């Protein structure tokens, strides 16, 4: 009786493993085609939108895509201002107007608004931020950029360290 069970189990095991090998042989080309298609799609998206992350933003429904949502401006001396920019990409298929902005502090501002962005256009959004003594040794300010492409504004953060002026 024990030999009969062993024979039956052996037959089932060999049948199952040979079926599994057949399934794997048939699935391998499909997996390769799927992998190549995904890589081709990611390459096209990176070419079209600049980065895979921007392409994902487009799929998610974002209208504008900044090169970064947070910008470190380095060390800024007390009473002085630092200028830098965010590069904004219009992911939509229509013109979007950057209408204006507000900031979390009167010491930070964005210049050059309003501006129209054509589809797939990039725009360098320049900002200025000044270091104030009441902020301590570092600062962080948020810009809210309003546009007509969506009800949701674009939020951008600027941060850095404050350096005291050398005593003369």
Residue frames as qw, qx, qy, qz and C-alpha x, y, z in Angstrom:
[[0.000, 0.885, 0.466, 0.000, 0.00, 0.00, 0.00],
 [0.313, -0.786, 0.097, 0.525, 2.83, 2.38, 0.85],
 [0.396, -0.140, 0.585, 0.694, 4.44, 1.78, -2.55],
 [0.208, 0.640, 0.660, 0.334, 1.16, 2.56, -4.34],
 [0.134, -0.940, -0.233, 0.211, 0.86, 5.93, -2.49],
 [0.400, -0.581, 0.348, 0.617, 4.47, 6.74, -3.29],
 [0.382, 0.179, 0.686, 0.592, 3.94, 5.91, -6.96],
 [0.097, 0.815, 0.546, 0.170, 0.81, 8.06, -7.16],
 [0.255, -0.896, -0.032, 0.361, 2.50, 10.99, -5.40],
 [0.456, -0.334, 0.500, 0.656, 5.54, 10.64, -7.66],
 [0.316, 0.446, 0.673, 0.499, 3.34, 10.71, -10.76],
 [0.038, -0.922, -0.385, 0.010, 1.45, 13.77, -9.52],
 [0.379, -0.758, 0.154, 0.508, 4.68, 15.59, -8.67],
 [0.421, -0.116, 0.585, 0.683, 6.27, 14.92, -12.04],
 [0.204, 0.654, 0.635, 0.357, 3.05, 15.93, -13.83],
 [0.167, -0.938, -0.246, 0.180, 2.76, 19.13, -11.83],
 [0.395, -0.632, 0.297, 0.597, 6.39, 20.12, -12.33],
 [0.387, 0.124, 0.648, 0.644, 6.28, 19.41, -16.07],
 [0.087, 0.808, 0.542, 0.214, 3.09, 21.47, -16.37],
 [0.300, -0.876, -0.063, 0.372, 4.74, 24.24, -14.37],
 [0.442, -0.328, 0.466, 0.693, 7.75, 24.22, -16.70],
 [0.289, 0.463, 0.665, 0.510, 5.44, 24.44, -19.71],
 [0.081, -0.921, -0.381, 0.021, 3.58, 27.38, -18.20],
 [0.393, -0.736, 0.160, 0.528, 6.85, 29.13, -17.42],
 [0.448, -0.020, 0.586, 0.675, 8.14, 28.53, -20.97],
 [0.158, 0.669, 0.598, 0.412, 4.99, 30.11, -22.38],
 [0.237, -0.924, -0.271, 0.127, 4.94, 33.00, -19.89],
 [0.579, -0.406, 0.153, 0.690, 8.59, 34.02, -20.29],
 [0.313, 0.283, 0.423, 0.802, 8.18, 35.72, -23.69],
 [0.181, -0.813, -0.453, -0.317, 5.09, 37.56, -22.45],
 [0.539, -0.747, -0.129, 0.368, 7.02, 38.80, -19.41],
 [0.517, -0.150, 0.279, 0.795, 9.89, 39.98, -21.65],
 [0.125, 0.545, 0.488, 0.670, 7.50, 41.82, -23.95],
 [0.361, -0.854, -0.368, -0.070, 5.82, 43.43, -20.93],
 [0.586, -0.577, 0.009, 0.569, 9.16, 44.49, -19.45],
 [0.405, 0.092, 0.382, 0.825, 10.35, 45.96, -22.77],
 [0.047, -0.712, -0.497, -0.494, 7.03, 47.81, -23.19],
 [0.464, -0.829, -0.253, 0.180, 7.30, 49.27, -19.67],
 [0.553, -0.381, 0.169, 0.721, 10.87, 50.40, -20.29],
 [0.265, 0.351, 0.478, 0.760, 9.89, 51.95, -23.63],
 [0.212, -0.824, -0.451, -0.271, 6.97, 53.76, -22.00],
 [0.538, -0.731, -0.104, 0.406, 9.20, 55.05, -19.16],
 [0.502, -0.108, 0.311, 0.799, 11.79, 56.23, -21.71],
 [0.097, 0.576, 0.497, 0.642, 9.17, 58.06, -23.76],
 [0.368, -0.855, -0.364, -0.036, 7.67, 59.63, -20.61],
 [0.568, -0.557, 0.031, 0.605, 11.10, 60.80, -19.43],
 [0.372, 0.134, 0.411, 0.821, 11.78, 62.28, -22.87],
 [0.062, -0.668, -0.528, -0.521, 8.36, 63.97, -23.13],
 [0.431, -0.849, -0.232, -0.199, 8.04, 65.27, -19.56],
 [0.074, 0.799, -0.462, 0.377, 11.67, 65.49, -18.43],
 [0.100, -0.326, 0.868, -0.362, 11.50, 62.90, -15.66],
 [0.342, -0.258, -0.890, -0.157, 9.47, 59.78, -14.90],
 [0.108, -0.409, -0.641, 0.640, 8.15, 61.63, -11.81],
 [0.237, 0.316, -0.064, -0.917, 6.75, 64.43, -13.98],
 [0.392, -0.015, -0.747, -0.536, 5.14, 61.85, -16.28],
 [0.275, -0.340, -0.870, 0.228, 3.56, 60.23, -13.23],
 [0.047, 0.385, 0.342, -0.856, 2.30, 63.67, -12.18],
 [0.339, 0.158, -0.420, -0.827, 0.66, 64.05, -15.58],
 [0.403, -0.185, -0.872, -0.210, -1.04, 60.66, -15.25],
 [0.212, -0.383, -0.719, 0.540, -2.18, 61.69, -11.76],
 [0.065, 0.830, 0.520, 0.191, -3.78, 64.82, -13.20],
 [0.361, -0.630, -0.047, 0.686, -1.27, 67.48, -12.14],
 [0.441, 0.876, 0.190, 0.048, -1.31, 70.56, -14.37],
 [0.190, 0.877, -0.385, 0.215, 2.03, 72.05, -13.33],
 [0.936, -0.198, -0.140, 0.254, 5.19, 70.25, -12.28],
 [0.102, -0.936, 0.334, -0.032, 8.04, 72.03, -10.46],
 [0.621, 0.457, -0.607, 0.191, 11.59, 70.71, -10.76],
 [0.371, -0.062, -0.758, 0.532, 11.49, 70.56, -6.95],
 [0.364, -0.762, -0.452, -0.287, 8.85, 71.40, -4.37],
 [0.555, -0.799, -0.012, 0.229, 11.52, 72.55, -1.93],
 [0.593, 0.650, -0.154, 0.450, 14.58, 74.70, -2.65],
 [0.666, -0.569, -0.096, 0.473, 17.59, 75.15, -0.37],
 [0.327, 0.914, 0.003, 0.239, 19.12, 78.59, -0.89],
 [0.661, 0.236, -0.379, 0.603, 22.18, 78.09, 1.31],
 [0.411, -0.485, -0.388, 0.667, 23.42, 80.65, 3.80],
 [0.109, 0.781, 0.293, 0.541, 21.92, 84.14, 3.69],
 [0.326, 0.018, -0.399, 0.857, 23.38, 87.02, 5.67],
 [0.059, -0.666, -0.599, 0.440, 21.08, 88.98, 7.96],
 [0.134, 0.750, 0.081, -0.643, 19.39, 91.84, 6.13],
 [0.091, 0.400, -0.657, -0.632, 20.46, 90.55, 2.72],
 [0.811, 0.287, 0.191, -0.472, 18.39, 88.73, 0.13],
 [0.340, -0.213, 0.854, 0.330, 19.00, 85.59, -1.88],
 [0.650, 0.416, -0.120, -0.625, 17.55, 84.94, -5.34],
 [0.239, -0.133, 0.942, 0.197, 16.91, 81.55, -6.91],
 [0.572, 0.169, -0.273, -0.755, 14.29, 79.90, -9.09],
 [0.623, 0.108, 0.758, -0.160, 12.00, 76.94, -9.54],
 [0.177, 0.174, -0.673, -0.697, 11.54, 75.60, -13.07],
 [0.579, 0.263, 0.548, -0.543, 7.84, 74.97, -13.71],
 [0.008, -0.040, 0.846, 0.531, 6.64, 72.61, -16.49],
 [0.626, 0.166, 0.102, -0.755, 3.12, 72.83, -17.95],
 [0.277, -0.059, 0.957, 0.066, 1.98, 69.19, -18.18],
 [0.512, 0.515, 0.548, -0.415, -1.43, 70.01, -19.61],
 [0.464, 0.324, 0.627, 0.535, -2.53, 70.22, -23.23],
 [0.085, 0.880, 0.354, 0.305, -3.68, 73.85, -22.87],
 [0.256, 0.530, -0.254, 0.768, -2.21, 77.21, -21.91],
 [0.563, -0.621, -0.488, 0.242, -1.98, 77.83, -18.16],
 [0.095, 0.779, -0.107, 0.611, -1.61, 81.27, -16.60],
 [0.533, -0.269, -0.527, 0.604, 0.40, 81.68, -13.41],
 [0.078, -0.841, -0.365, -0.391, -1.68, 84.51, -11.98],
 [0.137, -0.785, 0.304, -0.523, 0.04, 85.48, -8.76],
 [0.682, -0.047, -0.661, 0.310, 1.45, 84.28, -5.48],
 [0.469, -0.806, 0.117, -0.341, 1.48, 84.78, -1.74],
 [0.550, 0.301, -0.678, 0.384, 4.15, 83.83, 0.75],
 [0.658, -0.547, -0.499, 0.137, 4.21, 82.84, 4.40],
 [0.479, -0.557, -0.115, 0.669, 6.42, 85.88, 5.12],
 [0.269, 0.945, 0.095, -0.158, 6.68, 89.44, 3.85],
 [0.274, -0.716, 0.531, 0.360, 10.42, 88.85, 3.39],
 [0.416, -0.022, 0.831, 0.369, 9.84, 86.43, 0.48],
 [0.512, 0.611, 0.126, -0.590, 8.41, 87.26, -2.94],
 [0.630, 0.209, 0.648, 0.373, 8.07, 85.89, -6.46],
 [0.117, 0.599, -0.175, -0.773, 8.69, 88.12, -9.46],
 [0.064, 0.198, -0.748, -0.631, 7.51, 87.98, -13.06],
 [0.102, 0.428, 0.898, -0.012, 3.84, 87.12, -12.55],
 [0.849, 0.197, 0.429, -0.235, 1.40, 86.88, -14.25],
 [0.061, 0.483, -0.737, -0.470, 2.78, 84.76, -17.07],
 [0.881, 0.238, 0.020, -0.408, 1.25, 82.37, -19.64],
 [0.332, -0.386, 0.844, 0.168, 2.71, 78.89, -20.10],
 [0.678, 0.302, -0.421, -0.522, 1.99, 77.09, -23.35],
 [0.979, -0.128, 0.073, -0.143, 1.56, 73.29, -23.28],
 [0.926, 0.026, -0.046, 0.373, 4.84, 71.50, -22.45],
 [0.270, 0.780, -0.195, 0.530, 6.56, 74.88, -21.83],
 [0.670, -0.332, -0.404, 0.527, 9.02, 75.44, -18.99],
 [0.013, -0.873, -0.028, -0.487, 9.30, 78.66, -17.03],
 [0.515, 0.018, -0.525, 0.677, 11.88, 79.78, -14.47],
 [0.383, -0.822, -0.325, -0.269, 9.90, 81.20, -11.56],
 [0.426, 0.336, -0.418, 0.729, 12.32, 83.54, -9.74],
 [0.532, -0.775, -0.332, -0.077, 11.96, 84.32, -6.07],
 [0.241, 0.552, -0.422, 0.677, 13.75, 86.46, -3.52],
 [0.706, -0.599, -0.377, 0.003, 14.01, 85.79, 0.20],
 [0.105, 0.711, -0.383, 0.580, 15.62, 87.99, 2.87],
 [0.601, -0.185, -0.680, 0.378, 17.03, 86.84, 6.20],
 [0.311, -0.744, -0.008, -0.591, 15.51, 88.48, 9.28],
 [0.082, 0.414, -0.737, 0.527, 16.91, 88.37, 12.83],
 [0.633, -0.183, 0.395, -0.640, 13.67, 87.14, 14.43],
 [0.885, 0.193, -0.300, -0.299, 13.89, 83.87, 12.47],
 [0.819, -0.454, 0.346, 0.062, 16.79, 82.46, 14.48],
 [0.319, -0.524, 0.664, 0.428, 19.51, 80.51, 12.69],
 [0.170, 0.091, 0.845, 0.498, 17.39, 79.15, 9.81],
 [0.451, 0.309, 0.129, -0.827, 14.27, 80.00, 7.84],
 [0.188, 0.215, 0.914, 0.289, 11.57, 78.22, 5.87],
 [0.356, 0.385, 0.128, -0.842, 8.91, 79.98, 3.82],
 [0.428, 0.330, 0.829, 0.148, 6.13, 78.66, 1.61],
 [0.201, 0.232, -0.302, -0.902, 4.98, 80.23, -1.63],
 [0.495, 0.447, 0.719, -0.195, 1.42, 79.62, -2.82],
 [0.005, 0.228, -0.515, -0.826, 1.28, 80.07, -6.60],
 [0.546, 0.467, 0.522, -0.460, -2.20, 80.52, -8.06],
 [0.011, -0.190, 0.710, 0.678, -2.98, 79.45, -11.63],
 [0.639, 0.203, 0.031, -0.741, -6.01, 78.93, -13.82],
 [0.459, 0.238, -0.815, -0.261, -5.24, 75.28, -14.63],
 [0.525, -0.280, -0.796, 0.106, -6.68, 73.86, -11.43],
 [0.453, -0.804, -0.165, -0.348, -8.47, 74.88, -8.26],
 [0.814, -0.489, -0.034, 0.313, -5.45, 73.65, -6.30],
 [0.132, 0.944, -0.302, -0.001, -2.56, 76.12, -6.09],
 [0.804, 0.293, -0.384, 0.346, 1.08, 75.08, -6.40],
 [0.565, -0.818, 0.105, -0.012, 2.92, 75.05, -3.05],
 [0.705, 0.462, -0.312, 0.438, 6.68, 75.67, -3.09],
 [0.646, -0.745, -0.047, 0.156, 8.98, 75.81, -0.05],
 [0.460, 0.691, -0.319, 0.458, 12.21, 77.78, 0.31],
 [0.729, -0.680, -0.029, 0.074, 14.63, 77.25, 3.17],
 [0.587, 0.550, -0.326, 0.497, 18.13, 78.14, 4.26],
 [0.643, -0.432, -0.358, 0.522, 20.46, 79.14, 7.08],
 [0.002, -0.978, -0.059, -0.202, 20.96, 82.62, 8.44],
 [0.703, 0.039, -0.209, 0.679, 24.44, 83.99, 8.88],
 [0.241, -0.887, -0.186, 0.347, 25.15, 86.98, 11.06],
 [0.442, 0.844, -0.115, 0.281, 26.98, 89.87, 9.46],
 [0.725, -0.052, -0.307, 0.615, 30.60, 90.04, 10.54],
 [0.290, -0.897, -0.176, 0.282, 31.31, 92.83, 13.02],
 [0.589, 0.603, 0.011, 0.538, 33.37, 95.56, 11.38]]
